Amino acid sequence: MPQRVTPMESEQKVCFVVQSENEGIRIDHFLAQEASAHTRSFWQKRIEKGEVLVNGQPILKSVRLKKGDQVISYLPEPTPDAAQPEDISLDILYEDDDLLVVNKPKGMVVHPAPGNYAGTLVNGLLYHCKGRLSGINGVVRPGIVHRIDKDTSGLLMVAKNDYAHQFLAAQIQAHSFTREYEAVVYGRLKQKTGTVDAPIGRSKKDRKKMAVTYEHAKNALTHYMLLKEYRDFTHIRCRLETGRTHQIRVHMSYIGHPIAGDPLYGPQKVIQSLQGQCLHAKKIGFIHPASKEYMEFDSPLPEYFTGFLETLLQADWPE
């Protein structure tokens, strides 16, 4: 059994409580799933060094977790220069002392990560807010309460202080946070409305992908509605009850209607002109942490999206 290591002041605490869907999973698999910024081998090394505790005690990497187990580890703080302020133009729909609502363009990474340490939304937020952002997620992801993929456009909520961050994050956990997306998917739907209720976890075949699976997965619920049909595609609206990684992309692919332009879950022959999935986070709604009033914001469809719809409309014209 590894010896418990006393954390240094410079280390960041990460804590998880095991839910029923993760009961029975190995500790190293669990951490690689929940803290996906680090690999399974990374977590195995920390476990062996006594730097991961379950219910306050060091454990072996082969230990399988039980519902209610508290998993704690301490990670070295990222270097302060991991995210530097940059004067980047941001489309801010709303801002006050507690939060911002930002309209992220397609192609912009939300926070610094290997290969993308500059030009991210966080770099721009640090400059705009003069560093006044919540610190719960450390210096790499200051203010980031929830994320959308690099090639997904649309609305993000950003917290300026820790109280606002915790208040907003609690709404996401309680599934009371409004999130509506619009997308163009392949094919025509059999029903005008529907729900995909299928758990999502890490793909066994490709660790870069998520998949519908019933092993070490989290419940995921996506509601969809048909907006307009084209010859080979359908314009839809999706409402999320849960916010799993790549949820809409995985769910729509699972039911046979992958998102147009999606290089990960769509056909091998990708629509290059879209430069990524045709998916836009159009609406968000939440209770404000200070006023306790419900606020809702809507983002118009961006040019790449409307341009693709126009192309589809022209393709439908009779010759």
Stockholm file with secondary structure:
# STOCKHOLM 1.0

chainA/1-319         MPQRVTPMESEQKVCFVVQSENEGIRIDHFLAQEASAHTRSFWQKRIEKGEVLVNGQPILKSVRLKKGDQVISYLPEPTPDAAQPEDISLDILYEDDDLLVVNKPKGMVVHPAPGNYAGTLVNGLLYHCKGRLSGINGVVRPGIVHRIDKDTSGLLMVAKNDYAHQFLAAQIQAHSFTREYEAVVYGRLKQKTGTVDAPIGRSKKDRKKMAVTYEHAKNALTHYMLLKEYRDFTHIRCRLETGRTHQIRVHMSYIGHPIAGDPLYGPQKVIQSLQGQCLHAKKIGFIHPASKEYMEFDSPLPEYFTGFLETLLQADWPE
#=GR chainA/1-319 SS CCCCCCCCTTEEEEEEECCGGGTTCBHHHHHHHHTTTSCHHHHHHHHHTTCEEETTEECCTTCBCCTTCEEEEEEECCCGGGSCCCCCCCEEEEECSSEEEEEECTTCCSSCBTTBCSSSHHHHHHHHTTTCSCCTTTTTSTTBSSCCCTTCEEEEEEESSHHHHHHHHHHHHTTCSEEEEEEEEESCCSSSEEEEECCEEECSSCTTSEEECSSSCBCCEEEEEEEEECSSEEEEEEEESSCCTTHHHHHHHHTTCCBTTCTTTSCSSCCGGGSSCCEEEEEEEEECTTTCCEEEEECCCCHHHHHHHHHHHHHTSCC
#=GC SS_cons         CCCCCCCCTTEEEEEEECCGGGTTCBHHHHHHHHTTTSCHHHHHHHHHTTCEEETTEECCTTCBCCTTCEEEEEEECCCGGGSCCCCCCCEEEEECSSEEEEEECTTCCSSCBTTBCSSSHHHHHHHHTTTCSCCTTTTTSTTBSSCCCTTCEEEEEEESSHHHHHHHHHHHHTTCSEEEEEEEEESCCSSSEEEEECCEEECSSCTTSEEECSSSCBCCEEEEEEEEECSSEEEEEEEESSCCTTHHHHHHHHTTCCBTTCTTTSCSSCCGGGSSCCEEEEEEEEECTTTCCEEEEECCCCHHHHHHHHHHHHHTSCC
//
